[in-house]
Amino acid sequence: MQDNAGNNLIQRPPIVVVMGHVDHGKTSLLDYIRKANVVSKEAGGITQSIGAYEITHNGRRITFIDTPGHEAFKAMRSRGATVADIAILVVAADEGVKPQTLEAINTLKEVGTPYIVAITKVDRANANIEKVKSELLSNGVLLEGMGGDVSWQGVSAVTGEGVTELIDLILLLGDVLDIKYDPHAKAEGVVIEATKDSRRGVVASLALRNGTLCTGKYIVTESTYGKIKLLENFKGERVNELSPSAPARVIGFEDLPAVGEKFQAGDVDLAELKLSAVNNVFAGEKPGLPEAREKDGARIITKADTSGSLEALNHVIREVEGTYIIGSGVGDITDGDVDQAINTKSAIAGFRVKIAGSAKSRAETKGVNIFSSDIIYRIIEEIEAHLKKIKGETVIGELEILKVFSVEGKRVVLGGRVATGAIKAGLEGKIERRGSVIAAARIMNVQKERKDVSEVIEGEECGMLVETDSKLFPGDRLKIFSE
């Protein structure tokens, strides 16, 4: 695989992607290789964003891309394989071929990425290498010694058995593929992650495949552009330039680039780049807010820590029937997100993000649901429960507020007319204004003709003491729902 042609080509270190079923030892293997522990930092034992790491073996460099193993991150894994020159298909010796193993095999075949099989956990008592090899053969993976040319190696991330031999196989396959680059060409590669930092702005992780990446140069993707203000290597060290296949962290994009987008950097016409980027942005798919408003179900605003995680979150939420994403963004949950949720009658789903204190208070006051977790499927469970509540929610009483008599702290004395059903003391409900929920409310007391009553029914007028955090006005409506 060659990225370009010409007389200036020199050998480029291979970019390697690690793929396979969840918990089959992908990250543990990389931990052993790079002598750094990231497994303990991963919520739920799942790697949930793409990371790139560089090692040196016998004086030669190799870049590893650790793709997420969970089903929710299919698109990210597929793009990881596209970025890479070589793939490592990880299969656990004690479990064998699993659904995500098959998915990884199919992805590798579709994109045509050459790969090596690493049979992990060979140190375990129930390891069965021959069974794994047989299962791989049954699924079209023709290993060396079994009628094919796919190299394989048994490894243990606990003892280190076979790891050196696996790295030797990677370098050997890299030599066979004759991977090269032109150091004088414009820098080119792929975005593997992007996020917004409150202090530094947009931070993008890149896999560089050609040219030399330098600070001070303009950079552009299909959706955005910028100027490289700061360039860091995978260790977070500030550098002036990087050559392929070094993982790079760039600060300087005007907006978040999409994961999987190709980038170019160098001496380019910025005016042309701006026009191209703007055209692509406006040509892109946007959330269908008007359409979502017309549908019954759960409207969701999604927030995540990185663009890759956001894509994964959106993918899984869209799989839940009856949910509609009306807005998305990278970064913490803010007052602006809560305001959007109020205006669109939506809930907010946050993956690996913080909730601003004021936003949390405002959401509680206005009755906005926020589902936030570092485990993506906990968010889905909360959304599914929310959806069931919406579908089962029936208005059993509705009061039109005609006059507000007095306000003392959170307690409001008002007068109103029951529009439908019945209103009872002691019940909790929601205050709506022009069709949008603005606050929760609890009915403390109900009076008719200045006498306490337990209930007022449709058509009757009454006085009422309610407790709420919001200022109320004539025309607001208090709705009571069934349990």
C-alpha positions in Angstrom: 0.0 0.0 0.0 1.6 3.3 -1.1 0.1 6.7 -0.4 1.8 8.4 -3.3 4.3 8.0 -6.1 7.5 9.9 -7.0 11.2 10.0 -6.5 11.1 11.4 -3.0 9.5 8.4 -1.3 11.0 7.0 1.9 9.8 4.2 4.2 6.9 5.1 6.5 6.2 3.3 9.8 3.1 1.1 9.7 -0.1 2.4 11.3 -1.7 -0.6 13.0 -5.3 -0.9 14.2 -6.3 -3.4 16.9 -9.8 -5.0 16.5 -11.9 -7.7 18.0 -14.6 -8.6 20.5 -15.1 -6.7 23.7 -13.0 -8.0 26.6 -10.8 -10.2 24.4 -7.7 -8.3 25.5 -7.1 -5.6 22.9 -6.3 -2.8 25.4 -4.4 -5.2 27.7 -2.2 -6.2 24.8 -1.5 -2.6 24.0 -0.8 -1.8 27.6 1.9 -4.5 27.7 3.4 -3.2 24.4 3.6 0.4 25.4 4.2 -0.2 29.1 1.4 2.2 30.1 -1.8 1.4 31.9 -5.1 2.8 30.5 -7.3 -0.2 31.2 -8.1 0.9 34.8 -9.2 4.3 33.6 -11.8 2.9 31.2 -15.4 3.0 32.5 -17.0 -0.4 32.5 -13.8 -2.0 31.1 -14.7 -0.7 27.6 -12.4 1.5 25.6 -14.8 4.3 24.5 -12.7 6.6 22.3 -10.0 6.1 19.7 -6.4 6.6 21.0 -3.2 6.4 19.0 0.2 5.4 20.5 3.7 5.1 19.0 6.3 2.5 20.0 9.9 1.8 19.0 10.9 -1.8 18.4 14.5 -2.7 17.4 15.0 1.0 16.4 11.8 1.0 14.2 8.6 2.9 14.9 5.0 1.5 14.8 1.8 3.5 15.5 -1.1 1.6 17.1 -4.7 2.8 17.0 -6.8 1.2 19.7 -10.4 1.0 18.4 -13.4 0.7 20.8 -14.6 -2.9 21.2 -18.2 -2.2 22.0 -21.0 -2.7 19.5 -22.0 1.0 19.9 -18.7 2.1 18.2 -19.1 0.2 14.9 -18.6 3.3 12.8 -15.5 4.3 14.7 -14.0 0.9 14.4 -14.6 0.8 10.6 -12.9 4.2 10.2 -10.0 2.9 12.3 -9.5 0.1 9.9 -9.6 2.5 6.9 -6.9 4.7 8.5 -4.6 1.7 9.2 -2.1 0.0 7.0 -2.2 -3.3 9.0 -4.8 -4.7 11.4 -4.4 -7.0 14.4 -7.5 -9.2 14.8 -7.6 -10.1 18.5 -9.4 -13.4 19.5 -9.3 -14.7 23.0 -8.0 -18.3 23.4 -10.6 -19.1 26.1 -13.6 -17.8 24.2 -13.0 -18.0 20.5 -14.9 -16.3 17.7 -17.7 -14.0 19.0 -20.2 -11.6 17.2 -17.8 -8.6 17.2 -15.0 -10.9 16.0 -17.1 -11.7 13.0 -18.0 -8.0 12.5 -14.3 -7.1 12.6 -13.5 -9.8 10.1 -16.2 -8.5 7.7 -15.0 -4.9 8.1 -11.4 -5.9 7.3 -12.5 -7.8 4.2 -14.7 -4.8 3.1 -11.9 -2.3 3.4 -9.2 -4.6 2.2 -6.8 -4.1 5.2 -4.1 -6.7 5.5 -4.2 -8.3 9.0 -2.5 -10.6 11.5 -4.4 -12.7 14.1 -3.4 -12.4 17.7 -4.8 -15.2 19.8 -4.8 -13.7 23.3 -5.0 -15.1 26.8 -3.0 -18.2 26.0 -1.8 -18.3 29.6 -5.3 -19.3 30.8 -6.0 -22.9 31.9 -9.0 -23.2 29.5 -7.1 -21.7 26.5 -7.8 -23.7 23.3 -5.7 -22.3 20.4 -6.6 -25.1 18.0 -10.3 -24.5 18.6 -9.9 -20.8 17.8 -8.0 -21.6 14.6 -10.7 -24.0 13.5 -13.4 -21.4 14.2 -11.5 -18.7 12.3 -11.1 -21.1 9.3 -14.9 -21.8 9.4 -15.4 -18.0 9.1 -13.1 -17.5 6.1 -9.9 -16.6 7.9 -7.2 -18.8 6.2 -4.3 -18.9 8.6 -0.8 -20.0 7.8 -0.4 -23.7 8.1 -4.2 -24.2 7.4 -4.2 -23.4 3.7 -3.8 -19.7 3.9 -1.4 -16.8 4.3 -2.8 -14.9 7.3 -0.1 -14.9 10.0 -1.0 -15.6 13.6 0.6 -15.5 17.0 -0.4 -16.7 20.4 0.1 -14.0 23.0 -0.4 -13.2 26.7 -0.7 -9.7 28.1 0.0 -11.2 31.5 3.3 -13.0 30.9 4.3 -11.3 27.7 4.5 -14.6 25.8 4.5 -14.1 22.0 4.3 -10.3 22.1 7.8 -9.7 20.7 7.1 -12.2 17.9 3.8 -10.4 17.1 5.6 -7.1 16.8 8.2 -8.8 14.5 5.3 -10.0 12.3 3.9 -6.5 12.1 7.2 -5.1 10.9 7.7 -8.0 8.4 4.2 -7.4 6.9 5.0 -3.6 6.8 8.1 -4.4 4.8 6.2 -6.6 2.4 3.6 -3.9 1.9 6.4 -1.4 1.1 4.7 1.5 2.9 6.2 4.9 1.9 5.6 8.6 2.0 6.9 11.9 0.5 8.3 14.2 3.1 8.0 17.2 0.8 4.3 16.7 0.0 1.4 18.5 1.7 0.6 16.8 5.0 -2.3 14.4 4.6 -4.1 12.0 6.9 -7.3 11.2 8.8 -9.0 12.7 11.9 -9.3 10.0 14.5 -10.8 12.0 17.3 -11.8 15.6 18.2 -13.1 17.4 21.2 -13.5 20.9 22.6 -11.3 22.1 25.5 -12.6 25.0 27.6 -9.1 26.5 27.7 -7.5 25.4 24.4 -10.4 25.3 22.0 -10.8 22.5 19.4 -8.3 19.7 19.9 -8.1 17.1 17.1 -6.2 13.8 17.1 -4.8 13.0 13.7 -3.2 10.0 12.0 -0.6 11.4 9.6 0.0 9.3 6.4 2.0 11.6 4.1 4.0 14.8 4.1 5.3 16.6 7.2 2.9 18.3 9.6 4.2 21.7 10.9 3.0 24.4 13.2 1.9 27.6 11.6 0.5 25.9 8.5 -3.1 26.0 7.4 -5.2 22.8 7.8 -8.5 21.8 6.3 -11.0 18.9 6.3 -14.2 18.4 4.4 -16.2 20.3 7.1 -13.8 22.8 8.7 -10.4 24.6 8.5 -7.9 26.4 10.6 -4.3 27.1 11.3 -2.0 24.9 13.4 -1.4 27.0 16.5 0.0 24.1 18.6 1.2 20.6 17.6 1.8 17.8 20.1 3.0 14.2 19.8 1.1 11.3 21.4 2.8 11.9 24.7 1.4 15.4 24.8 4.8 17.0 24.2 4.9 20.2 22.2 6.7 19.8 18.9 7.3 21.9 15.8 6.8 19.2 13.2 5.8 15.5 12.9 6.4 13.0 10.2 4.3 10.0 9.3 3.0 7.8 10.9 3.3 9.8 14.1 0.0 10.4 16.0 -0.6 14.1 16.2 -2.7 16.4 18.4 -3.5 19.7 16.7 -5.0 22.9 18.2 -6.2 25.5 15.7 -9.3 24.2 13.9 -12.2 26.8 13.8 -14.8 24.1 14.4 -14.8 20.4 15.3 -13.8 18.2 12.4 -15.7 15.0 12.0 -14.1 11.7 13.0 -12.9 9.9 9.9 -12.5 13.0 7.8 -9.4 13.3 5.7 -7.2 16.4 6.3 -4.6 18.4 4.3 -2.2 20.8 5.7 0.5 23.1 4.3 0.9 26.2 2.2 -2.6 26.6 0.8 -5.0 29.4 -0.2 -7.0 30.1 3.0 -9.8 31.9 1.1 -10.3 28.8 -1.0 -10.2 26.6 2.2 -12.9 28.8 3.9 -15.2 28.6 0.9 -14.8 24.8 0.6 -15.3 24.2 4.3 -18.4 26.5 4.5 -19.9 24.8 1.5 -19.4 21.4 3.0 -20.8 22.4 6.3 -24.0 23.7 4.8 -24.3 20.6 2.5 -24.1 18.3 5.5 -27.0 16.6 7.3 -28.5 18.7 10.0 -30.8 17.5 12.9 -34.5 17.6 11.8 -36.0 19.8 14.5 -39.3 20.6 12.7 -39.8 17.0 11.8 -39.0 15.8 15.3 -41.5 18.2 16.8 -44.3 16.6 14.7 -43.5 13.0 16.0 -44.7 11.3 19.1 -41.9 9.9 21.2 -38.9 11.1 23.1 -37.0 14.1 21.8 -33.3 14.0 22.8 -30.5 16.6 22.8 -27.2 14.7 22.9 -23.8 15.9 24.3 -20.6 14.0 24.5 -16.9 14.6 25.4 -15.6 14.0 21.8 -17.0 13.9 18.3 -16.4 10.2 18.0 -18.2 9.5 21.3 -21.1 11.8 20.1 -21.4 9.8 16.9 -21.5 6.6 18.8 -24.1 7.9 21.3 -26.3 9.2 18.4 -26.0 5.9 16.6 -27.3 3.9 19.7 -30.1 6.3 20.5 -31.4 6.2 17.0 -31.7 2.4 17.4 -34.3 3.0 20.1 -37.7 3.2 18.4 -39.6 6.3 19.2 -36.5 8.5 19.9 -35.6 11.6 17.9 -32.3 13.5 18.1 -33.0 17.2 17.6 -29.7 18.6 18.6 -26.1 17.4 19.2 -22.9 18.9 20.4 -19.5 18.2 22.0 -18.8 19.6 25.4 -20.4 19.8 28.9 -24.1 20.4 29.4 -24.9 24.1 29.7 -27.7 26.5 30.4 -28.1 26.8 26.7 -28.7 23.1 26.3 -31.4 23.2 29.0 -33.0 26.2 27.3 -33.1 24.3 24.1 -34.6 21.3 25.9 -37.3 23.6 27.4 -38.2 25.2 24.1 -38.4 21.8 22.2 -39.9 19.7 25.0 -36.7 17.5 25.0 -34.6 15.5 27.4 -30.8 15.7 27.4 -28.4 12.7 27.1 -24.8 13.3 28.2 -22.0 10.8 27.6 -18.8 11.4 29.6 -19.6 15.1 30.2 -20.1 17.3 33.2 -23.3 19.2 34.0 -22.8 22.9 34.8 -24.2 23.6 38.3 -26.5 26.3 37.0 -27.7 24.0 34.2 -28.5 21.3 36.7 -30.5 23.7 38.9 -32.3 25.1 35.9 -33.2 21.6 34.6 -34.6 20.6 38.0 -36.6 23.8 38.2 -38.0 23.5 34.7 -38.6 19.8 34.8 -36.0 18.9 32.1 -34.7 15.3 32.3 -31.0 14.8 32.0 -29.6 11.3 31.5 -25.8 11.4 32.0 -23.3 8.6 32.5 -19.9 7.3 31.6 -21.5 4.0 30.4 -23.4 4.5 27.2 -26.0 1.8 27.8 -27.0 3.2 31.2 -28.0 6.3 29.2 -30.0 4.1 26.9 -31.8 2.3 29.8 -32.8 5.7 31.2 -34.1 6.9 27.8 -36.1 3.7 27.3 -37.7 4.2 30.8 -38.3 7.9 29.8 -40.0 6.7 26.6 -42.2 4.3 28.4 -43.3 7.0 30.8 -44.1 9.4 27.9 -46.1 6.7 26.1 -48.0 5.8 29.2 -48.5 9.4 30.4 -52.1 10.4 30.4 -53.5 13.8 31.5 -56.0 13.2 34.3 -56.5 16.8 35.1 -55.8 20.2 33.6 -56.2 23.6 35.1 -56.1 27.0 33.3 -54.6 29.7 35.6 -56.8 32.7 35.5 -55.2 34.9 38.2 -52.2 35.0 40.5 -53.1 36.5 43.9 -49.9 36.3 45.9 -46.4 34.9 45.9 -44.3 34.0 49.0 -41.1 32.3 48.2 -42.0 29.2 46.2 -45.6 29.2 47.3 -48.2 30.8 45.0 -51.8 31.5 45.6 -53.8 31.4 42.3 -57.2 31.1 40.9 -58.2 28.9 38.0 -60.7 26.9 36.0 -60.5 23.1 35.6 -60.4 22.5 31.8 -60.4 18.7 31.8 -60.6 15.9 34.4 -60.1 16.6 38.1 -57.6 18.4 40.3 -56.8 17.1 43.8 -54.8 18.4 46.7 -51.5 16.7 47.3 -50.8 15.8 43.6 -47.7 16.8 41.6 -47.9 18.2 38.1 -46.2 20.3 35.5 -46.7 23.9 34.5 -46.9 24.6 30.8 -46.6 27.9 29.0 -47.5 28.1 25.3 -47.1 24.3 25.0 -43.8 24.0 26.7 -43.1 22.6 30.2 -41.5 25.4 32.3 -41.6 23.9 35.8 -42.8 21.2 38.2 -45.5 22.1 40.8 -47.1 20.5 43.8 -50.7 21.3 44.8 -50.7 22.1 48.6 -54.3 23.1 49.0 -57.5 23.5 46.9 -60.5 25.7 47.8 -63.9 26.2 46.3 -66.0 29.1 47.4 -63.3 29.8 50.1 -63.7 26.3 51.6 -61.1 23.6 51.5 -62.1 20.7 49.2 -60.3 17.5 48.3 -61.2 17.8 44.6 -62.5 20.1 41.9 -63.8 18.8 38.6 -64.1 19.9 34.9 -65.8 23.3 34.5 -65.4 24.4 38.1 -63.4 27.4 39.3 -61.2 27.2 42.4 -58.5 28.8 44.5 -55.3 26.9 44.9 -52.0 27.0 46.8 -49.2 25.5 44.8 -45.4 25.1 45.4 -43.2 25.8 42.4 -39.9 27.3 41.5 -41.2 29.3 38.5 -43.1 32.6 38.3 -46.6 32.0 37.1 -48.9 34.1 34.9 -52.5 34.0 33.8 -52.8 31.6 30.8 -50.3 29.1 32.2 -51.7 25.6 32.5 -51.2 23.1 35.3 -51.4 19.5 34.1 -51.7 16.4 36.3 -50.6 13.0 34.8 -51.5 9.5 35.7 -48.8 7.5 37.5 
